[in-house]
């Protein structure tokens, strides 16, 4: 669902916490281009059009669940999205959890 809006306070807090945990700078301007249509909090950021494909910048598990939150980088280098991954199979929340409940996972070798 196309929305074009600034990050919510929670989204900004989560992005800042996750990127900071791995020493990545937070872009000065980061805007939401699209929200997931399923009701989960996943959002896609405005970024330059480029090839399809994204890589993980950082992944964190959500305390008390097997769910995860990830920041992805687009093929062209900009940040692509903030993803909620409902790995538990339960219905995802409508808002990202607070940064204090996220446990950053070490990067894959």
PLY file of the C-alpha trace (Angstrom):
ply
format ascii 1.0
element vertex 109
property float x
property float y
property float z
element edge 108
property int vertex1
property int vertex2
end_header
0.00 0.00 0.00
1.62 3.27 -1.16
1.72 5.86 1.62
4.63 8.37 1.26
5.17 9.70 4.78
7.91 10.40 7.31
8.95 7.60 9.67
6.83 7.25 12.79
8.62 7.85 16.10
8.75 4.08 16.77
10.07 3.29 13.28
12.78 5.93 13.69
13.72 4.56 17.12
13.96 0.99 15.80
16.02 1.96 12.73
18.36 4.09 14.86
18.84 1.31 17.44
19.40 -1.44 14.88
21.79 0.51 12.66
23.66 1.84 15.70
24.16 -1.70 17.00
26.18 -2.58 13.90
27.92 0.77 13.43
25.90 1.82 10.39
25.02 5.49 10.01
21.38 6.50 10.01
20.53 8.42 6.83
19.70 12.09 7.43
16.45 11.68 5.52
14.51 8.44 5.50
10.89 8.35 4.37
8.34 5.58 4.04
7.26 4.88 0.49
5.04 1.88 1.08
3.49 -0.05 3.97
2.78 -3.77 3.93
-0.83 -4.54 3.08
-1.15 -7.47 5.51
-1.37 -5.28 8.61
2.15 -5.94 9.89
4.43 -2.94 10.51
6.81 -3.63 7.59
7.63 -0.52 5.55
9.61 0.18 2.40
11.74 3.31 2.27
11.97 5.82 -0.56
15.15 4.92 -2.47
16.56 5.21 -5.96
15.11 2.69 -8.39
17.54 -0.15 -8.93
17.78 -3.84 -9.60
15.49 -6.11 -7.63
17.16 -7.63 -4.62
18.11 -6.65 -1.11
20.58 -7.78 1.54
20.31 -7.77 5.32
22.08 -4.94 7.12
21.05 -6.09 10.58
18.63 -8.63 12.07
17.30 -8.69 15.62
15.07 -11.15 17.40
12.09 -9.92 19.41
12.34 -10.83 23.11
9.91 -13.54 24.17
9.20 -14.66 20.58
10.91 -16.27 17.62
9.95 -13.24 15.51
12.59 -10.94 14.06
13.03 -7.41 12.76
15.45 -6.61 9.92
16.79 -3.59 8.07
17.48 -4.39 4.41
19.75 -2.61 1.93
18.64 -2.21 -1.69
20.81 -3.50 -4.52
21.79 0.10 -5.35
23.10 0.76 -1.83
20.37 2.76 -0.06
18.23 1.36 2.74
15.34 -0.61 1.27
13.05 -1.53 4.14
12.35 -2.16 7.80
10.84 -5.64 7.98
8.87 -7.46 10.65
9.36 -11.21 10.25
6.62 -13.19 12.06
8.67 -16.41 12.29
6.53 -17.68 15.18
3.55 -18.11 12.88
1.47 -15.85 15.13
-0.25 -12.77 13.76
2.28 -9.94 13.62
1.72 -6.78 15.64
0.59 -3.62 13.88
3.54 -1.63 15.31
7.22 -2.44 15.70
8.23 -3.52 19.20
10.25 -1.06 21.30
14.01 -1.13 20.65
14.62 -2.37 24.21
12.95 -5.69 23.26
15.20 -6.29 20.24
18.32 -8.48 20.46
20.69 -7.91 17.55
22.02 -11.08 15.98
25.67 -11.36 14.98
26.20 -10.97 11.23
26.46 -14.15 9.20
30.04 -15.04 8.23
0 1
1 2
2 3
3 4
4 5
5 6
6 7
7 8
8 9
9 10
10 11
11 12
12 13
13 14
14 15
15 16
16 17
17 18
18 19
19 20
20 21
21 22
22 23
23 24
24 25
25 26
26 27
27 28
28 29
29 30
30 31
31 32
32 33
33 34
34 35
35 36
36 37
37 38
38 39
39 40
40 41
41 42
42 43
43 44
44 45
45 46
46 47
47 48
48 49
49 50
50 51
51 52
52 53
53 54
54 55
55 56
56 57
57 58
58 59
59 60
60 61
61 62
62 63
63 64
64 65
65 66
66 67
67 68
68 69
69 70
70 71
71 72
72 73
73 74
74 75
75 76
76 77
77 78
78 79
79 80
80 81
81 82
82 83
83 84
84 85
85 86
86 87
87 88
88 89
89 90
90 91
91 92
92 93
93 94
94 95
95 96
96 97
97 98
98 99
99 100
100 101
101 102
102 103
103 104
104 105
105 106
106 107
107 108
